[in-house]
Structure formats: structure tokens, C-alpha cells
Amino acid sequence: MNDRSLKGTHIIKDFDITERSVRCMMNSKTVFEIPTREISNCMLSANELEIQLNDEHVSGPGDFLTEIRFFVHQPQSEENPLEPYANKIRQFINAEDQGDELICKIPELPFVTPRGKYSANFYAKEFKIHGNSYTFSIRYSNILKAFKLNMPEDDNVCVVFNLDKPIRQGQTEYSWLYIQFKKSKEVEVEFFAKPELLARNKIALPESNTGIFHELFLQVFSAVSKIHITGFTEKKDEPSRHEELNPKLIKCFFGPSPGTLFIFPSSLLFLGKKIINFRFDEIVQASLHRVSTTNKTFDLGLTLRAAGTHVFSSIDKADLESITDVFKKHGTNIVNATDTENVNNNDYESEDEEDEDEDEDDEGSEDEDGFIAKDGDEEESEDDDFDPTQIKKKKKKSKANDDESD
């Protein structure tokens, strides 16, 4: 090993890429070798080649290698010298797509996260989604939950999957996969599996390879993965699952983001810029805010055993009774904000309050959905838990400043 290697600089002269491995070479000698089966993804950008490694066998604490990046230092040119290597690596890591184990291929799935159109290849133990720049392998055992969601007042049907181990796109991790279909769009898929493969894995594919896009996708996914999809059934009438198949939908906000809260028999799911899901038995307390004012909306705070408090705001008061009934049914402790020591109706500002001071520029501007945007709010920022004591402090400070100016 030379001085440069000791200093952390590694120079690779060439790659030897085979179906078995990727060898990084220097002066016709192997510097290190990566087994092809350990590569989950290969991405190319500018003068950089990124190889992502499988981490599905990693368990417990500790450090492990997740990616390796190769950089070519050269003047900008139209041709990327790393592109031939990237194409060859992708060819070998996706070689099994042409084999007998491929069951079905579905084209151009409209993903919201990770954003883009991906084709999906289904196998007995996993499915792969392929895009222009990224390929993700997702084992069925890595999927914790799956939901089918009919959007209100919209021509969309959404399908979301919650992953145990997130997939990575560069530095961004995705623990939820989110696909949005048009309700009436039709598609044709390709079936490849031999009868013996289907019989061995007890897979019953749909009789037809054409149909409504979201229905065909869900039928294939359910048949191959054997995963229960909340909100989905192939039967026309299933009375025992009526509440699951027809969940109550609540329009609301989580932080600055609008979305829809779906109330299922055993859990809640918020679908918006963020996806939030928890079971009713995780909820310690439900607190209702601004319910006794003249506002047309109210806020719902849910305190969880191990995940703090989540506040869903700007809920129509027409939904108050049905929401209260749901929590009573599950034995959840319900608290009105006026009954607590540190929260009262004066702690909340709303577009419905007639006495709101519209001259305070520092309070921000209010949009048509009732969200008050403050200066410095960032669209991608994390949502903080609601803390009513901070509102009191701000009001007292503002009142003190007004008294001093007088």
C-alpha cells in the first residue's frame, strides 16, 4: 500500500466487471473486490459513480458499509467515462430479471415517493422497481404494512407501503412507498411465470393481464407477496370488512401540510406530504382544542405512549361527533382543552375569530386553508409537536412590549 492509500486517497485505474464480481484494479492487480450479489443499486451523476450495497442481512447496532463512490477528475465533456461501467454493473445486478423466476412485470407505476415512473418486476420473494437512474430491490419481508386509499373528491387511488428498512436515494431515505393511480386508467401487464413456479409458491395470478391499473397492481402484489392490504379486497361484497374498506376520511393539516386522515378499525393514517400511521392502542390521550369557540374548525392532539404528541389542525366541526365516537369506542381518554391547566381556548388563533388583530405583521399571513405561515417557515422542515405554553409566553411578551410603547 503506497502513501496515498495511507492518506485515504485511492486511485483506481480500471474495473473488471463480471457476473460474479466488480474488481477495482490498479497496475493489473486487484485493489478490492465487490461481489455482484451484494450490490443493490448503481447510480451515475456528472463524474461520479455510486454503488450501493445490500444491508438486508445487517441486524443490531454497529457500523457497516452502505455505499462506495468513484470520482473521475477531468474537464467537463459530453461523454461520461464512467457510463460504460455503470451500464455493465446494472446489466449484471439485474440479470435475474430475464430468468425463470420473474413472475410479472408492470410498467410505468406513478410513484410519488420516491418521485418518478418506475416499472415493477415481481419475484417470489421480492419485487424490484426500475427507473431511469435508480433500481430498488424490496423484499416482501421488509414490508410492515400496506394500504389502499380512495382519495376524497378526487379521481385518484393511492397505495402506500411502510418499510422496516428504508430504501435510499442518494442521502435521502424513504420508509414509505407512495403510488398514486388514476381511478379509471387501464393497463396491460406481462406474465412470465411458469405453472410449476406458481404452483410451488401457491400463487394465483389474475385471469386477465389487462384491466384497471390500480386493481391489477394490487391483485398481482397481493397474490405474490401474501401481504394483507388494508382497504383492499377482490370480493365485491365483504360485510365483515365494511369499516376497513370504507374508512372515515377527515380533511386536516399536520403542521403546514394539508392532507387526509383515514380512520380504519384499528389504526389511523395521515396521508399528505408526510405519511403518519399508528394504532389506536398506541394512543394514550386525545385532546380537543378550540371546540367551544365560534370557530368552524377544531384541532385534535393525540398523545402516544412512545412517540410524543401529534396535532392535526383545521378539522371541520361537522366531524367532531364522529371522531369523538371513534375514540370512545376504543376506550381512549378524551380531554377537552378547557379542562386542562395549561391549555385553553385563548391559546389558539384562527381565521374564524372576529377579534383577531390583523395589523400584526409579525404573525404572518393566512392562506385560504387557515394555515398561518410565519417568516422563515421551510417547506421541507420537520413538524414540531404543538406546545401551547409557548403560545402563552409569546402573547405575554407581545403584551409587555405594547405596554412599554404606550
C-alpha positions in Angstrom: 0.0 0.0 0.0 1.5 3.4 -1.0 1.5 6.7 0.8 -1.6 7.9 -1.0 -3.6 4.9 0.2 -2.5 5.6 3.8 -3.7 9.2 3.5 -7.1 8.0 2.4 -6.7 8.6 -1.4 -7.3 5.6 -3.6 -6.6 5.6 -7.3 -8.4 3.0 -9.4 -7.1 2.6 -13.0 -9.7 0.2 -14.3 -12.7 -2.0 -13.4 -13.0 -5.7 -14.2 -16.8 -6.3 -14.2 -18.2 -9.9 -14.4 -21.4 -11.6 -13.4 -19.7 -12.7 -10.2 -18.0 -9.5 -9.0 -16.7 -6.0 -9.6 -13.0 -5.8 -9.2 -11.3 -2.5 -8.8 -7.8 -2.7 -10.5 -4.5 -0.8 -10.3 -1.5 -1.8 -12.3 -3.3 -5.1 -13.3 -3.7 -6.0 -9.6 -6.9 -6.2 -7.6 -7.2 -3.4 -5.0 -10.6 -4.7 -3.7 -13.5 -6.8 -4.9 -17.3 -6.4 -4.5 -19.5 -9.5 -5.1 -22.2 -8.6 -7.6 -24.9 -10.2 -5.3 -24.0 -7.6 -2.6 -24.8 -4.6 -4.9 -28.3 -3.3 -4.6 -28.1 -0.2 -6.9 -25.7 1.6 -9.2 -26.1 5.3 -10.0 -24.3 7.7 -12.2 -24.1 11.5 -12.0 -21.7 14.0 -13.5 -18.2 12.4 -13.0 -19.3 10.2 -10.1 -20.3 6.6 -9.9 -22.1 5.4 -6.8 -22.5 1.7 -5.8 -25.0 1.0 -3.1 -24.6 -2.2 -1.1 -27.3 -4.6 0.4 -28.0 -4.1 4.1 -30.8 -6.6 4.4 -28.7 -9.1 6.3 -27.4 -6.5 8.8 -29.0 -6.6 12.2 -28.3 -5.0 15.6 -26.1 -2.0 16.4 -22.7 -1.3 14.7 -21.2 0.2 11.6 -21.5 -1.4 8.1 -20.6 -0.3 4.6 -23.6 1.0 2.6 -22.1 2.7 -0.4 -18.9 3.3 -2.4 -18.3 6.3 -4.7 -15.8 6.7 -7.5 -14.9 10.1 -8.8 -13.2 11.0 -12.1 -11.4 14.3 -12.1 -11.4 15.7 -15.6 -12.7 18.7 -17.6 -16.4 18.6 -18.3 -17.3 16.8 -21.5 -20.4 15.4 -23.2 -19.4 11.8 -22.6 -19.1 10.4 -19.1 -16.2 7.9 -18.9 -17.9 6.1 -16.1 -21.1 5.4 -18.0 -19.9 2.1 -19.7 -19.0 0.8 -16.3 -22.4 1.8 -14.8 -24.3 0.1 -17.6 -22.3 -3.1 -17.3 -22.8 -3.2 -13.5 -26.6 -2.6 -13.9 -26.7 -5.4 -16.5 -25.3 -7.9 -14.1 -27.2 -6.9 -10.9 -30.5 -7.1 -12.9 -29.5 -10.2 -14.8 -32.1 -12.3 -12.9 -34.9 -10.2 -14.5 -34.5 -12.3 -17.6 -34.6 -15.6 -15.7 -37.4 -18.1 -15.0 -38.0 -16.6 -11.5 -39.6 -13.5 -13.0 -43.3 -13.7 -12.4 -44.8 -10.5 -13.6 -43.8 -7.1 -15.0 -45.9 -3.9 -14.6 -44.8 -0.8 -16.5 -44.7 2.9 -15.5 -46.0 2.9 -11.9 -46.6 6.6 -11.0 -44.7 6.9 -7.7 -45.0 10.0 -5.5 -42.2 8.9 -3.2 -39.6 8.2 -4.5 -40.9 10.5 -7.2 -40.9 9.2 -10.8 -42.3 6.5 -13.0 -40.9 3.0 -12.2 -41.5 -0.4 -13.8 -42.0 -3.2 -11.3 -40.7 -6.7 -11.7 -42.2 -9.3 -9.3 -40.4 -12.4 -8.0 -41.3 -15.0 -5.4 -39.5 -13.3 -2.5 -39.1 -9.6 -3.7 -40.0 -7.1 -6.2 -37.8 -4.6 -8.0 -38.7 -1.2 -9.2 -36.6 0.3 -12.1 -36.4 3.9 -13.0 -34.1 5.9 -15.3 -31.4 6.3 -12.7 -32.4 4.1 -9.8 -33.2 0.5 -9.1 -34.6 -0.7 -5.8 -34.9 -4.3 -4.5 -37.7 -4.6 -1.9 -38.1 -7.9 -0.1 -41.7 -8.7 0.9 -40.4 -9.5 4.4 -39.3 -5.8 4.6 -42.9 -4.5 4.2 -44.6 -3.9 7.5 -47.9 -2.5 6.3 -49.8 -1.9 3.1 -52.8 0.4 2.5 -55.2 1.1 -0.4 -56.7 4.7 -0.1 -59.5 6.1 -2.1 -58.9 9.9 -2.1 -61.9 12.2 -1.3 -63.3 14.4 -4.1 -60.6 13.2 -6.4 -60.0 10.8 -9.3 -57.1 9.1 -7.6 -56.4 5.9 -5.7 -53.3 5.7 -3.6 -51.3 2.7 -2.5 -48.7 3.1 0.3 -46.2 0.6 1.8 -44.4 1.0 5.1 -40.9 -0.4 5.1 -39.0 -1.8 8.0 -35.6 -0.8 6.5 -35.9 2.3 4.3 -34.7 2.5 0.8 -32.1 5.2 -0.1 -31.9 7.6 -3.0 -28.6 9.4 -2.5 -28.7 10.8 1.0 -32.5 10.6 1.3 -34.2 7.7 3.0 -37.8 6.6 2.3 -39.6 4.5 4.8 -42.9 4.8 2.9 -43.5 4.0 -0.8 -46.4 6.0 -2.2 -48.0 5.3 -5.6 -50.9 7.4 -6.9 -53.1 5.9 -9.7 -55.9 7.4 -11.7 -59.1 5.5 -10.9 -60.2 4.8 -14.5 -56.8 4.2 -16.1 -56.3 0.8 -17.7 -53.0 -1.1 -18.3 -51.6 -4.3 -19.7 -49.1 -6.2 -17.7 -46.8 -9.2 -18.7 -46.9 -12.6 -17.0 -43.7 -14.7 -17.2 -44.0 -17.3 -14.6 -44.2 -21.0 -15.5 -47.0 -23.1 -14.0 -44.6 -25.1 -11.8 -43.2 -21.9 -10.2 -46.7 -20.6 -9.4 -47.8 -24.0 -8.0 -44.6 -24.3 -5.9 -45.2 -20.8 -4.3 -49.0 -21.1 -4.2 -49.5 -18.0 -6.4 -52.8 -17.4 -8.1 -52.4 -14.6 -10.7 -55.3 -12.7 -12.2 -57.0 -14.5 -15.1 -56.5 -11.5 -17.4 -53.4 -9.4 -17.9 -55.4 -6.3 -18.7 -57.6 -4.1 -16.5 -57.9 -1.1 -14.3 -54.3 -0.1 -13.4 -54.6 0.1 -9.6 -56.8 -3.0 -9.3 -54.4 -5.2 -11.4 -51.4 -4.0 -9.5 -53.0 -4.8 -6.1 -54.2 -8.2 -7.4 -50.6 -9.1 -8.5 -49.0 -7.7 -5.4 -51.4 -9.5 -3.0 -51.1 -12.8 -4.9 -47.3 -12.8 -5.0 -46.4 -11.3 -1.6 -49.3 -12.8 0.5 -49.3 -9.4 2.4 -52.6 -8.1 3.7 -53.5 -4.8 2.1 -55.7 -2.7 4.4 -58.6 -1.3 2.4 -58.4 -3.8 -0.4 -60.4 -6.8 -1.3 -61.1 -8.7 -4.6 -64.6 -9.6 -3.4 -67.4 -7.4 -4.4 -69.2 -7.6 -1.1 -67.5 -8.3 2.2 -69.7 -7.0 5.1 -67.3 -8.1 7.8 -64.7 -5.7 6.5 -67.0 -2.8 5.7 -65.3 -0.3 8.1 -61.8 -1.2 6.7 -62.9 -1.0 3.1 -64.8 2.3 3.7 -62.7 4.2 6.3 -63.9 7.6 7.5 -61.9 10.4 5.8 -61.0 13.7 7.6 -59.5 16.7 5.8 -57.0 18.4 8.1 -53.4 19.8 8.4 -50.4 18.3 10.0 -48.1 21.3 10.7 -48.1 23.4 7.5 -49.1 20.4 5.2 -52.6 19.7 4.2 -53.7 16.1 3.9 -56.3 13.4 4.7 -56.7 11.4 7.9 -58.1 7.9 7.3 -59.8 6.2 10.3 -59.6 2.4 10.0 -61.0 0.0 12.6 -57.7 -0.5 14.4 -55.5 2.4 13.2 -55.2 6.0 11.8 -53.2 7.0 8.8 -52.5 10.6 7.7 -51.6 11.0 4.0 -50.0 14.2 3.0 -46.5 15.5 2.5 -45.7 13.2 5.4 -47.3 9.8 6.0 -48.1 9.0 9.6 -49.6 5.8 10.9 -50.3 4.5 14.4 -52.7 2.1 16.1 -55.4 3.1 18.5 -53.8 1.0 21.3 -50.8 3.3 21.0 -52.8 6.4 21.8 -52.8 7.4 25.5 -55.0 10.5 25.2 -57.0 12.5 22.6 -57.2 16.2 23.3 -59.7 18.5 21.6 -58.8 22.2 21.2 -61.0 25.2 20.2 -64.2 23.1 20.3 -66.2 25.6 22.4 -65.3 28.8 20.4 -67.2 30.2 17.4 -64.6 28.7 15.1 -65.8 26.4 12.3 -62.8 24.1 12.8 -61.0 22.5 15.8 -57.7 20.8 16.4 -57.0 17.2 17.6 -54.0 16.3 19.6 -53.0 12.7 20.0 -50.6 11.7 22.7 -48.8 8.4 22.0 -47.1 6.1 24.5 -43.6 6.3 22.9 -43.8 8.9 20.2 -44.8 12.2 21.8 -47.8 14.2 20.6 -49.2 14.7 17.1 -51.6 17.6 16.4 -54.0 17.6 13.4 -55.5 21.0 12.9 -58.3 22.8 11.0 -60.7 19.8 11.2 -64.3 20.7 10.3 -66.5 20.8 13.4 -69.1 18.7 11.5 -66.7 15.7 12.1 -66.4 16.3 15.8 -69.1 13.9 17.0 -68.0 11.1 14.7 -64.3 11.5 15.8 -65.3 11.5 19.5 -67.4 8.4 19.0 -64.4 6.6 17.4 -62.1 7.3 20.4 -64.9 6.3 22.9 -65.3 3.0 21.1 -61.6 2.3 21.6 -61.6 3.4 25.2 -59.3 6.3 24.6 -59.1 9.0 27.2 -60.7 12.2 25.7 -59.8 15.6 27.2 -61.3 19.0 26.2 -58.6 21.7 26.2 -60.7 23.9 28.6 -60.4 21.2 31.3 -56.6 21.3 31.4 -54.4 23.7 33.3 -52.0 24.7 30.6 -54.3 24.8 27.6 -57.3 27.0 26.9 -59.2 28.4 24.0 -57.3 31.7 24.2 -54.1 29.8 23.2 -55.3 29.4 19.7 -55.6 31.8 16.8 -58.0 31.0 13.9 -59.3 32.6 10.8 -62.8 32.3 12.3 -62.2 34.6 15.3 -63.7 38.0 14.7 -61.4 39.7 17.3 -58.2 38.7 15.7 -55.7 41.6 15.3 -54.9 41.7 11.5 -52.4 44.5 11.9 -49.6 42.4 13.5 -47.3 41.8 10.5 -45.0 39.5 12.6 -47.8 37.0 13.0 -47.6 36.2 9.3 -50.2 35.8 6.5 -53.1 33.4 6.5 -53.9 31.3 3.4 -57.3 30.1 2.3 -56.9 26.8 4.2 -56.4 28.5 7.5 -52.7 27.9 8.0 -50.8 30.9 9.3 -47.4 30.9 7.6 -44.6 32.6 9.6 -41.5 34.1 8.2 -38.7 31.5 8.0 -41.0 28.5 7.6 -39.5 25.9 5.3 -41.5 23.5 3.2 -39.2 20.6 4.0 -38.7 21.3 7.7 -39.7 18.8 10.4 -43.0 19.4 12.1 -42.6 20.3 15.7 -45.1 19.0 18.3 -47.6 21.6 19.4 -46.7 23.3 22.7 -49.4 25.6 24.0 -47.2 27.0 26.7 -45.0 28.7 24.1 -48.0 30.5 22.7 -48.8 31.9 26.1 -45.2 33.2 26.5 -45.3 34.8 23.1 -48.6 36.6 23.9 -47.3 37.8 27.3 -44.2 39.1 25.7 -46.2 40.9 22.9 -48.5 42.5 25.6 -45.5 43.7 27.6 -43.9 45.3 24.5 -47.2 47.1 23.8 -47.4 48.4 27.4 -43.9 49.8 27.2 -44.6 51.5 23.9 -47.6 53.2 25.4 
